[in-house]
Amino acid sequence: MRCPGGCCSPAIGYGQPSSGSLQRQRDPWEPFRLWLAFTIGLYAIRAFFAATWVGAIPGWVLLVLVLIALALASKALLFPGRVLPYREGDGGWWNDLRDDWQLWWRRRRGQP
């Protein structure tokens, strides 16, 4: 028997999402990490079996794998897929970089 108005349903965050339209947020770095692991594994196989036919993987194959990894990393940086809302008092990584740069110049001039 159900309570009228849904008063006995579980609270938000405990077992059921608040709405049915919630989607799992995609990690933009996941393809890069998988490809990088594949590239490092293939390079390790090539290095371990260097004197046999298994290690006869040409260098251009590894170069192509590294270039694809760079393309995946660039895609993850340029199109993050999820944007965190602005938090009060947090200027983000660009602000941190600018603060570090200003501190470096102050120390170089001898100012504390």
N, CA, C and O atoms as a printed pandas DataFrame, in Angstrom:
     atom_number atom_name residue_name chain_id  residue_number  x_coord  y_coord  z_coord
0              1         N          MET        A               1    0.835   -1.179    0.000
1              2        CA          MET        A               1    0.000    0.000    0.000
2              3         C          MET        A               1    0.877    1.238    0.000
3              4         O          MET        A               1    1.801    1.353    0.806
4              5         N          ARG        A               2    0.588    2.164   -0.903
5              6        CA          ARG        A               2    1.409    3.367   -1.038
6              7         C          ARG        A               2    0.800    4.512   -0.253
7              8         O          ARG        A               2   -0.418    4.617   -0.106
8              9         N          CYS        A               3    1.666    5.352    0.240
9             10        CA          CYS        A               3    1.196    6.549    0.942
10            11         C          CYS        A               3    0.733    7.580   -0.064
11            12         O          CYS        A               3    1.320    7.682   -1.141
12            13         N          PRO        A               4   -0.300    8.352    0.246
13            14        CA          PRO        A               4   -0.744    9.390   -0.674
14            15         C          PRO        A               4    0.292   10.497   -0.772
15            16         O          PRO        A               4    0.857   10.928    0.233
16            17         N          GLY        A               5    0.535   10.954   -2.002
17            18        CA          GLY        A               5    1.480   12.055   -2.194
18            19         C          GLY        A               5    2.926   11.606   -2.210
19            20         O          GLY        A               5    3.818   12.437   -2.381
20            21         N          GLY        A               6    3.185   10.342   -2.042
21            22        CA          GLY        A               6    4.561    9.854   -2.101
22            23         C          GLY        A               6    5.397   10.228   -0.896
23            24         O          GLY        A               6    6.609   10.412   -1.014
24            25         N          CYS        A               7    4.764   10.343    0.264
25            26        CA          CYS        A               7    5.498   10.795    1.438
26            27         C          CYS        A               7    6.456    9.730    1.970
27            28         O          CYS        A               7    7.371   10.051    2.728
28            29         N          CYS        A               8    6.260    8.484    1.589
29            30        CA          CYS        A               8    7.112    7.417    2.108
30            31         C          CYS        A               8    8.220    7.026    1.137
31            32         O          CYS        A               8    8.915    6.034    1.359
32            33         N          SER        A               9    8.392    7.791    0.067
33            34        CA          SER        A               9    9.449    7.454   -0.879
34            35         C          SER        A               9   10.804    7.803   -0.270
35            36         O          SER        A               9   10.897    8.677    0.591
36            37         N          PRO        A              10   11.853    7.115   -0.721
37            38        CA          PRO        A              10   13.174    7.398   -0.152
38            39         C          PRO        A              10   13.613    8.825   -0.461
39            40         O          PRO        A              10   13.230    9.408   -1.476
40            41         N          ALA        A              11   14.412    9.360    0.424
41            42        CA          ALA        A              11   14.910   10.727    0.253
42            43         C          ALA        A              11   15.848   10.788   -0.943
43            44         O          ALA        A              11   16.431    9.782   -1.347
44            45         N          ILE        A              12   15.982   11.972   -1.498
45            46        CA          ILE        A              12   16.878   12.160   -2.639
46            47         C          ILE        A              12   18.297   11.819   -2.206
47            48         O          ILE        A              12   18.758   12.266   -1.156
48            49         N          GLY        A              13   18.971   11.043   -3.002
49            50        CA          GLY        A              13   20.340   10.650   -2.681
50            51         C          GLY        A              13   20.421    9.304   -2.006
51            52         O          GLY        A              13   21.515    8.774   -1.815
52            53         N          TYR        A              14   19.264    8.729   -1.634
53            54        CA          TYR        A              14   19.261    7.439   -0.973
54            55         C          TYR        A              14   18.533    6.417   -1.839
55            56         O          TYR        A              14   17.357    6.134   -1.612
56            57         N          GLY        A              15   19.209    5.877   -2.805
57            58        CA          GLY        A              15   18.679    4.780   -3.578
58            59         C          GLY        A              15   18.037    5.141   -4.897
59            60         O          GLY        A              15   18.103    4.350   -5.837
60            61         N          GLN        A              16   17.421    6.300   -5.006
61            62        CA          GLN        A              16   16.757    6.664   -6.243
62            63         C          GLN        A              16   17.137    8.085   -6.625
63            64         O          GLN        A              16   17.227    8.956   -5.760
64            65         N          PRO        A              17   17.359    8.326   -7.899
65            66        CA          PRO        A              17   17.660    9.696   -8.327
66            67         C          PRO        A              17   16.422   10.570   -8.217
67            68         O          PRO        A              17   15.299   10.065   -8.206
68            69         N          SER        A              18   16.624   11.880   -8.137
69            70        CA          SER        A              18   15.517   12.804   -7.983
70            71         C          SER        A              18   14.694   12.921   -9.249
71            72         O          SER        A              18   13.514   13.263   -9.176
72            73         N          SER        A              19   15.278   12.648  -10.416
73            74        CA          SER        A              19   14.513   12.660  -11.657
74            75         C          SER        A              19   15.035   11.558  -12.565
75            76         O          SER        A              19   16.175   11.115  -12.423
76            77         N          GLY        A              20   14.207   11.122  -13.490
77            78        CA          GLY        A              20   14.598   10.040  -14.378
78            79         C          GLY        A              20   15.524   10.479  -15.502
79            80         O          GLY        A              20   16.046    9.632  -16.227
80            81         N          SER        A              21   15.744   11.786  -15.668
81            82        CA          SER        A              21   16.541   12.267  -16.780
82            83         C          SER        A              21   18.026   12.413  -16.447
83            84         O          SER        A              21   18.788   12.939  -17.259
84            85         N          LEU        A              22   18.441   11.965  -15.290
85            86        CA          LEU        A              22   19.854   12.074  -14.933
86            87         C          LEU        A              22   20.664   11.084  -15.759
87            88         O          LEU        A              22   20.297    9.916  -15.885
88            89         N          GLN        A              23   21.764   11.563  -16.317
89            90        CA          GLN        A              23   22.640   10.711  -17.101
90            91         C          GLN        A              23   23.995   10.633  -16.424
91            92         O          GLN        A              23   24.410   11.549  -15.714
92            93         N          ARG        A              24   24.670    9.528  -16.656
93            94        CA          ARG        A              24   26.025    9.375  -16.137
94            95         C          ARG        A              24   26.940   10.350  -16.863
95            96         O          ARG        A              24   26.961   10.394  -18.093
96            97         N          GLN        A              25   27.699   11.133  -16.095
97            98        CA          GLN        A              25   28.601   12.079  -16.735
98            99         C          GLN        A              25   29.793   11.328  -17.300
99           100         O          GLN        A              25   30.399   10.493  -16.629
100          101         N          ARG        A              26   30.115   11.641  -18.541
101          102        CA          ARG        A              26   31.190   10.975  -19.250
102          103         C          ARG        A              26   32.527   11.593  -18.849
103          104         O          ARG        A              26   32.666   12.815  -18.787
104          105         N          ASP        A              27   33.497   10.741  -18.582
105          106        CA          ASP        A              27   34.837   11.206  -18.262
106          107         C          ASP        A              27   35.567   11.496  -19.568
107          108         O          ASP        A              27   35.788   10.577  -20.357
108          109         N          PRO        A              28   35.951   12.762  -19.823
109          110        CA          PRO        A              28   36.589   13.078  -21.098
110          111         C          PRO        A              28   37.984   12.474  -21.247
111          112         O          PRO        A              28   38.490   12.385  -22.365
112          113         N          TRP        A              29   38.609   12.062  -20.162
113          114        CA          TRP        A              29   39.969   11.520  -20.224
114          115         C          TRP        A              29   39.998   10.004  -20.382
115          116         O          TRP        A              29   41.070    9.425  -20.562
116          117         N          GLU        A              30   38.836    9.353  -20.318
117          118        CA          GLU        A              30   38.813    7.888  -20.387
118          119         C          GLU        A              30   39.410    7.327  -21.679
119          120         O          GLU        A              30   40.220    6.404  -21.598
120          121         N          PRO        A              31   39.056    7.831  -22.871
121          122        CA          PRO        A              31   39.687    7.282  -24.090
122          123         C          PRO        A              31   41.198    7.484  -24.107
123          124         O          PRO        A              31   41.937    6.616  -24.573
124          125         N          PHE        A              32   41.654    8.612  -23.608
125          126        CA          PHE        A              32   43.100    8.878  -23.573
126          127         C          PHE        A              32   43.814    7.885  -22.672
127          128         O          PHE        A              32   44.855    7.341  -23.041
128          129         N          ARG        A              33   43.250    7.645  -21.478
129          130        CA          ARG        A              33   43.902    6.720  -20.542
130          131         C          ARG        A              33   43.954    5.311  -21.098
131          132         O          ARG        A              33   44.969    4.627  -20.964
132          133         N          LEU        A              34   42.871    4.871  -21.721
133          134        CA          LEU        A              34   42.872    3.525  -22.308
134          135         C          LEU        A              34   43.888    3.408  -23.439
135          136         O          LEU        A              34   44.625    2.425  -23.518
136          137         N          TRP        A              35   43.926    4.404  -24.309
137          138        CA          TRP        A              35   44.864    4.361  -25.433
138          139         C          TRP        A              35   46.301    4.446  -24.950
139          140         O          TRP        A              35   47.179    3.779  -25.498
140          141         N          LEU        A              36   46.554    5.264  -23.927
141          142        CA          LEU        A              36   47.906    5.376  -23.384
142          143         C          LEU        A              36   48.346    4.052  -22.754
143          144         O          LEU        A              36   49.496    3.642  -22.912
144          145         N          ALA        A              37   47.441    3.388  -22.047
145          146        CA          ALA        A              37   47.784    2.080  -21.471
146          147         C          ALA        A              37   48.089    1.066  -22.573
147          148         O          ALA        A              37   49.021    0.271  -22.448
148          149         N          PHE        A              38   47.304    1.095  -23.649
149          150        CA          PHE        A              38   47.559    0.201  -24.783
150          151         C          PHE        A              38   48.917    0.504  -25.409
151          152         O          PHE        A              38   49.664   -0.417  -25.740
152          153         N          THR        A              39   49.244    1.791  -25.576
153          154        CA          THR        A              39   50.516    2.191  -26.178
154          155         C          THR        A              39   51.697    1.761  -25.319
155          156         O          THR        A              39   52.678    1.224  -25.833
156          157         N          ILE        A              40   51.607    1.995  -24.017
157          158        CA          ILE        A              40   52.701    1.620  -23.112
158          159         C          ILE        A              40   52.846    0.102  -23.071
159          160         O          ILE        A              40   53.963   -0.413  -23.032
160          161         N          GLY        A              41   51.728   -0.616  -23.079
161          162        CA          GLY        A              41   51.794   -2.081  -23.095
162          163         C          GLY        A              41   52.452   -2.620  -24.353
163          164         O          GLY        A              41   53.266   -3.541  -24.291
164          165         N          LEU        A              42   52.096   -2.044  -25.496
165          166        CA          LEU        A              42   52.706   -2.483  -26.748
166          167         C          LEU        A              42   54.206   -2.170  -26.772
167          168         O          LEU        A              42   55.004   -2.969  -27.262
168          169         N          TYR        A              43   54.578   -1.009  -26.243
169          170        CA          TYR        A              43   55.999   -0.657  -26.184
170          171         C          TYR        A              43   56.746   -1.606  -25.244
171          172         O          TYR        A              43   57.877   -1.997  -25.532
172          173         N          ALA        A              44   56.119   -1.983  -24.115
173          174        CA          ALA        A              44   56.760   -2.913  -23.183
174          175         C          ALA        A              44   56.951   -4.281  -23.826
175          176         O          ALA        A              44   57.992   -4.914  -23.646
176          177         N          ILE        A              45   55.950   -4.740  -24.575
177          178        CA          ILE        A              45   56.093   -6.021  -25.293
178          179         C          ILE        A              45   57.224   -5.936  -26.299
179          180         O          ILE        A              45   58.029   -6.859  -26.421
180          181         N          ARG        A              46   57.284   -4.815  -27.026
181          182        CA          ARG        A              46   58.343   -4.634  -28.026
182          183         C          ARG        A              46   59.724   -4.637  -27.363
183          184         O          ARG        A              46   60.663   -5.236  -27.887
184          185         N          ALA        A              47   59.847   -3.973  -26.219
185          186        CA          ALA        A              47   61.139   -3.903  -25.536
186          187         C          ALA        A              47   61.514   -5.240  -24.902
187          188         O          ALA        A              47   62.684   -5.622  -24.913
188          189         N          PHE        A              48   60.537   -5.951  -24.353
189          190        CA          PHE        A              48   60.834   -7.204  -23.663
190          191         C          PHE        A              48   61.231   -8.302  -24.635
191          192         O          PHE        A              48   62.108   -9.114  -24.339
192          193         N          PHE        A              49   60.584   -8.324  -25.796
193          194        CA          PHE        A              49   60.882   -9.354  -26.788
194          195         C          PHE        A              49   61.653   -8.761  -27.970
195          196         O          PHE        A              49   61.343   -9.064  -29.123
196          197         N          ALA        A              50   62.640   -7.932  -27.700
197          198        CA          ALA        A              50   63.352   -7.215  -28.751
198          199         C          ALA        A              50   64.073   -8.151  -29.726
199          200         O          ALA        A              50   64.186   -7.830  -30.909
200          201         N          ALA        A              51   64.554   -9.284  -29.260
201          202        CA          ALA        A              51   65.345  -10.171  -30.107
202          203         C          ALA        A              51   64.500  -11.212  -30.840
203          204         O          ALA        A              51   65.047  -12.050  -31.557
204          205         N          THR        A              52   63.188  -11.173  -30.675
205          206        CA          THR        A              52   62.333  -12.170  -31.328
206          207         C          THR        A              52   61.405  -11.483  -32.321
207          208         O          THR        A              52   61.426  -10.261  -32.466
208          209         N          TRP        A              53   60.587  -12.286  -33.006
209          210        CA          TRP        A              53   59.665  -11.731  -33.997
210          211         C          TRP        A              53   58.568  -10.885  -33.354
211          212         O          TRP        A              53   57.992  -10.011  -34.000
212          213         N          VAL        A              54   58.277  -11.155  -32.053
213          214        CA          VAL        A              54   57.242  -10.378  -31.356
214          215         C          VAL        A              54   57.682   -8.923  -31.191
215          216         O          VAL        A              54   56.864   -8.005  -31.243
216          217         N          GLY        A              55   58.974   -8.732  -30.994
217          218        CA          GLY        A              55   59.495   -7.376  -30.795
218          219         C          GLY        A              55   59.796   -6.647  -32.083
219          220         O          GLY        A              55   60.367   -5.557  -32.050
220          221         N          ALA        A              56   59.429   -7.213  -33.209
221          222        CA          ALA        A              56   59.726   -6.590  -34.494
222          223         C          ALA        A              56   58.644   -5.584  -34.914
223          224         O          ALA        A              56   58.340   -5.450  -36.099
224          225         N          ILE        A              57   58.078   -4.894  -33.948
225          226        CA          ILE        A              57   57.077   -3.867  -34.247
226          227         C          ILE        A              57   57.820   -2.624  -34.724
227          228         O          ILE        A              57   58.695   -2.129  -34.014
228          229         N          PRO        A              58   57.497   -2.111  -35.901
229          230        CA          PRO        A              58   58.228   -0.948  -36.410
230          231         C          PRO        A              58   58.022    0.291  -35.538
231          232         O          PRO        A              58   57.011    0.425  -34.850
232          233         N          GLY        A              59   58.978    1.165  -35.584
233          234        CA          GLY        A              59   58.911    2.389  -34.796
234          235         C          GLY        A              59   57.798    3.318  -35.225
235          236         O          GLY        A              59   57.246    4.053  -34.406
236          237         N          TRP        A              60   57.463    3.292  -36.512
237          238        CA          TRP        A              60   56.409    4.191  -36.972
238          239         C          TRP        A              60   55.050    3.814  -36.391
239          240         O          TRP        A              60   54.169    4.664  -36.266
240          241         N          VAL        A              61   54.876    2.527  -36.030
241          242        CA          VAL        A              61   53.621    2.114  -35.398
242          243         C          VAL        A              61   53.490    2.768  -34.026
243          244         O          VAL        A              61   52.428    3.277  -33.669
244          245         N          LEU        A              62   54.581    2.748  -33.262
245          246        CA          LEU        A              62   54.563    3.407  -31.953
246          247         C          LEU        A              62   54.397    4.914  -32.090
247          248         O          LEU        A              62   53.727    5.540  -31.270
248          249         N          LEU        A              63   54.999    5.498  -33.114
249          250        CA          LEU        A              63   54.833    6.933  -33.345
250          251         C          LEU        A              63   53.369    7.266  -33.626
251          252         O          LEU        A              63   52.847    8.254  -33.110
252          253         N          VAL        A              64   52.714    6.455  -34.432
253          254        CA          VAL        A              64   51.291    6.678  -34.725
254          255         C          VAL        A              64   50.461    6.538  -33.447
255          256         O          VAL        A              64   49.537    7.320  -33.221
256          257         N          LEU        A              65   50.784    5.551  -32.616
257          258        CA          LEU        A              65   50.057    5.378  -31.363
258          259         C          LEU        A              65   50.225    6.586  -30.446
259          260         O          LEU        A              65   49.263    7.020  -29.813
260          261         N          VAL        A              66   51.430    7.129  -30.370
261          262        CA          VAL        A              66   51.671    8.312  -29.543
262          263         C          VAL        A              66   50.946    9.524  -30.110
263          264         O          VAL        A              66   50.403   10.322  -29.347
264          265         N          LEU        A              67   50.925    9.679  -31.420
265          266        CA          LEU        A              67   50.209   10.805  -32.023
266          267         C          LEU        A              67   48.706   10.704  -31.787
267          268         O          LEU        A              67   48.046   11.720  -31.567
268          269         N          ILE        A              68   48.169    9.513  -31.830
269          270        CA          ILE        A              68   46.751    9.337  -31.519
270          271         C          ILE        A              68   46.485    9.670  -30.052
271          272         O          ILE        A              68   45.461   10.271  -29.726
272          273         N          ALA        A              69   47.408    9.280  -29.165
273          274        CA          ALA        A              69   47.256    9.622  -27.741
274          275         C          ALA        A              69   47.270   11.137  -27.549
275          276         O          ALA        A              69   46.498   11.666  -26.750
276          277         N          LEU        A              70   48.136   11.832  -28.273
277          278        CA          LEU        A              70   48.151   13.295  -28.183
278          279         C          LEU        A              70   46.854   13.907  -28.701
279          280         O          LEU        A              70   46.356   14.886  -28.145
280          281         N          ALA        A              71   46.315   13.329  -29.760
281          282        CA          ALA        A              71   45.041   13.835  -30.285
282          283         C          ALA        A              71   43.907   13.616  -29.282
283          284         O          ALA        A              71   43.057   14.491  -29.112
284          285         N          LEU        A              72   43.886   12.467  -28.622
285          286        CA          LEU        A              72   42.860   12.207  -27.617
286          287         C          LEU        A              72   43.000   13.135  -26.416
287          288         O          LEU        A              72   42.001   13.589  -25.859
288          289         N          ALA        A              73   44.251   13.420  -26.014
289          290        CA          ALA        A              73   44.465   14.356  -24.904
290          291         C          ALA        A              73   44.028   15.762  -25.299
291          292         O          ALA        A              73   43.436   16.476  -24.490
292          293         N          SER        A              74   44.312   16.164  -26.527
293          294        CA          SER        A              74   43.880   17.483  -26.996
294          295         C          SER        A              74   42.363   17.578  -27.023
295          296         O          SER        A              74   41.793   18.605  -26.655
296          297         N          LYS        A              75   41.717   16.515  -27.456
297          298        CA          LYS        A              75   40.247   16.509  -27.482
298          299         C          LYS        A              75   39.684   16.628  -26.069
299          300         O          LYS        A              75   38.705   17.341  -25.849
300          301         N          ALA        A              76   40.296   15.934  -25.115
301          302        CA          ALA        A              76   39.828   16.007  -23.734
302          303         C          ALA        A              76   40.027   17.399  -23.142
303          304         O          ALA        A              76   39.216   17.857  -22.337
304          305         N          LEU        A              77   41.113   18.075  -23.545
305          306        CA          LEU        A              77   41.353   19.429  -23.046
306          307         C          LEU        A              77   40.439   20.456  -23.694
307          308         O          LEU        A              77   39.941   21.362  -23.026
308          309         N          LEU        A              78   40.222   20.313  -24.991
309          310        CA          LEU        A              78   39.430   21.313  -25.705
310          311         C          LEU        A              78   37.923   21.117  -25.518
311          312         O          LEU        A              78   37.172   22.092  -25.508
312          313         N          PHE        A              79   37.484   19.883  -25.372
313          314        CA          PHE        A              79   36.058   19.590  -25.230
314          315         C          PHE        A              79   35.844   18.739  -23.987
315          316         O          PHE        A              79   35.675   17.525  -24.096
316          317         N          PRO        A              80   35.848   19.351  -22.813
317          318        CA          PRO        A              80   35.795   18.564  -21.580
318          319         C          PRO        A              80   34.503   17.773  -21.381
319          320         O          PRO        A              80   34.521   16.756  -20.687
320          321         N          GLY        A              81   33.396   18.200  -21.957
321          322        CA          GLY        A              81   32.165   17.430  -21.852
322          323         C          GLY        A              81   31.395   17.655  -20.578
323          324         O          GLY        A              81   30.195   17.385  -20.538
324          325         N          ARG        A              82   32.024   18.129  -19.556
325          326        CA          ARG        A              82   31.329   18.469  -18.322
326          327         C          ARG        A              82   31.938   19.748  -17.778
327          328         O          ARG        A              82   33.160   19.878  -17.712
328          329         N          VAL        A              83   31.122   20.660  -17.401
329          330        CA          VAL        A              83   31.589   21.951  -16.917
330          331         C          VAL        A              83   31.164   22.097  -15.469
331          332         O          VAL        A              83   29.979   22.018  -15.145
332          333         N          LEU        A              84   32.126   22.306  -14.619
333          334        CA          LEU        A              84   31.813   22.510  -13.211
334          335         C          LEU        A              84   31.347   23.945  -13.014
335          336         O          LEU        A              84   31.920   24.865  -13.597
336          337         N          PRO        A              85   30.336   24.145  -12.217
337          338        CA          PRO        A              85   29.865   25.512  -12.000
338          339         C          PRO        A              85   30.914   26.351  -11.278
339          340         O          PRO        A              85   31.743   25.836  -10.527
340          341         N          TYR        A              86   30.856   27.628  -11.521
341          342        CA          TYR        A              86   31.801   28.545  -10.890
342          343         C          TYR        A              86   31.585   28.545   -9.384
343          344         O          TYR        A              86   30.452   28.663   -8.919
344          345         N          ARG        A              87   32.655   28.413   -8.626
345          346        CA          ARG        A              87   32.571   28.448   -7.172
346          347         C          ARG        A              87   33.086   29.794   -6.696
347          348         O          ARG        A              87   34.112   30.277   -7.177
348          349         N          GLU        A              88   32.401   30.383   -5.784
349          350        CA          GLU        A              88   32.774   31.694   -5.260
350          351         C          GLU        A              88   34.162   31.622   -4.627
351          352         O          GLU        A              88   34.426   30.762   -3.786
352          353         N          GLY        A              89   35.027   32.513   -5.029
353          354        CA          GLY        A              89   36.370   32.566   -4.468
354          355         C          GLY        A              89   37.387   31.712   -5.196
355          356         O          GLY        A              89   38.570   31.756   -4.858
356          357         N          ASP        A              90   36.973   30.942   -6.178
357          358        CA          ASP        A              90   37.890   30.087   -6.913
358          359         C          ASP        A              90   37.994   30.601   -8.340
359          360         O          ASP        A              90   37.024   30.560   -9.096
360          361         N          GLY        A              91   39.170   31.083   -8.701
361          362        CA          GLY        A              91   39.362   31.623  -10.031
362          363         C          GLY        A              91   39.754   30.591  -11.064
363          364         O          GLY        A              91   39.881   30.912  -12.246
364          365         N          GLY        A              92   39.949   29.360  -10.639
365          366        CA          GLY        A              92   40.291   28.311  -11.583
366          367         C          GLY        A              92   41.785   28.200  -11.812
367          368         O          GLY        A              92   42.586   28.882  -11.174
368          369         N          TRP        A              93   42.142   27.316  -12.747
369          370        CA          TRP        A              93   43.568   27.040  -12.973
370          371         C          TRP        A              93   44.276   28.222  -13.617
371          372         O          TRP        A              93   45.468   28.422  -13.382
372          373         N          TRP        A              94   43.563   29.018  -14.432
373          374        CA          TRP        A              94   44.213   30.176  -15.050
374          375         C          TRP        A              94   44.589   31.205  -13.992
375          376         O          TRP        A              94   45.656   31.814  -14.068
376          377         N          ASN        A              95   43.718   31.403  -13.006
377          378        CA          ASN        A              95   44.013   32.326  -11.930
378          379         C          ASN        A              95   45.186   31.818  -11.094
379          380         O          ASN        A              95   46.033   32.611  -10.679
380          381         N          ASP        A              96   45.250   30.510  -10.839
381          382        CA          ASP        A              96   46.381   29.938  -10.104
382          383         C          ASP        A              96   47.690   30.147  -10.868
383          384         O          ASP        A              96   48.716   30.480  -10.273
384          385         N          LEU        A              97   47.647   29.953  -12.171
385          386        CA          LEU        A              97   48.836   30.152  -12.997
386          387         C          LEU        A              97   49.285   31.614  -12.963
387          388         O          LEU        A              97   50.477   31.905  -12.861
388          389         N          ARG        A              98   48.315   32.529  -13.049
389          390        CA          ARG        A              98   48.636   33.958  -13.011
390          391         C          ARG        A              98   49.211   34.346  -11.652
391          392         O          ARG        A              98   50.163   35.124  -11.588
392          393         N          ASP        A              99   48.648   33.815  -10.565
393          394        CA          ASP        A              99   49.169   34.103   -9.229
394          395         C          ASP        A              99   50.590   33.580   -9.060
395          396         O          ASP        A              99   51.429   34.257   -8.466
396          397         N          ASP        A             100   50.871   32.390   -9.574
397          398        CA          ASP        A             100   52.228   31.841   -9.499
398          399         C          ASP        A             100   53.211   32.707  -10.286
399          400         O          ASP        A             100   54.335   32.947   -9.845
400          401         N          TRP        A             101   52.774   33.169  -11.451
401          402        CA          TRP        A             101   53.627   34.011  -12.281
402          403         C          TRP        A             101   53.929   35.333  -11.586
403          404         O          TRP        A             101   55.069   35.796  -11.595
404          405         N          GLN        A             102   52.912   35.939  -10.984
405          406        CA          GLN        A             102   53.122   37.202  -10.272
406          407         C          GLN        A             102   54.017   37.007   -9.061
407          408         O          GLN        A             102   54.855   37.864   -8.780
408          409         N          LEU        A             103   53.866   35.909   -8.335
409          410        CA          LEU        A             103   54.727   35.619   -7.199
410          411         C          LEU        A             103   56.170   35.421   -7.650
411          412         O          LEU        A             103   57.098   35.876   -6.980
412          413         N          TRP        A             104   56.365   34.745   -8.778
413          414        CA          TRP        A             104   57.713   34.530   -9.296
414          415         C          TRP        A             104   58.385   35.863   -9.611
415          416         O          TRP        A             104   59.553   36.060   -9.279
416          417         N          TRP        A             105   57.653   36.783  -10.253
417          418        CA          TRP        A             105   58.224   38.078  -10.586
418          419         C          TRP        A             105   58.504   38.903   -9.341
419          420         O          TRP        A             105   59.506   39.616   -9.292
420          421         N          ARG        A             106   57.637   38.820   -8.331
421          422        CA          ARG        A             106   57.892   39.557   -7.078
422          423         C          ARG        A             106   59.147   39.048   -6.392
423          424         O          ARG        A             106   59.961   39.837   -5.912
424          425         N          ARG        A             107   59.307   37.722   -6.344
425          426        CA          ARG        A             107   60.512   37.155   -5.722
426          427         C          ARG        A             107   61.751   37.492   -6.506
427          428         O          ARG        A             107   62.821   37.677   -5.927
428          429         N          ARG        A             108   61.627   37.577   -7.823
429          430        CA          ARG        A             108   62.781   37.909   -8.668
430          431         C          ARG        A             108   63.242   39.328   -8.423
431          432         O          ARG        A             108   64.438   39.618   -8.457
432          433         N          ARG        A             109   62.268   40.231   -8.171
433          434        CA          ARG        A             109   62.613   41.614   -7.878
434          435         C          ARG        A             109   63.077   41.805   -6.440
435          436         O          ARG        A             109   63.539   42.888   -6.084
436          437         N          GLY        A             110   62.962   40.772   -5.607
437          438        CA          GLY        A             110   63.401   40.882   -4.226
438          439         C          GLY        A             110   62.309   41.279   -3.264
439          440         O          GLY        A             110   62.581   41.515   -2.087
440          441         N          GLN        A             111   61.079   41.358   -3.737
441          442        CA          GLN        A             111   59.968   41.687   -2.858
442          443         C          GLN        A             111   59.417   40.411   -2.232
443          444         O          GLN        A             111   59.436   39.350   -2.855
444          445         N          PRO        A             112   58.934   40.515   -1.012
445          446        CA          PRO        A             112   58.398   39.299   -0.371
446          447         C          PRO        A             112   57.053   38.886   -0.930
447          448         O          PRO        A             112   56.482   37.887   -0.491
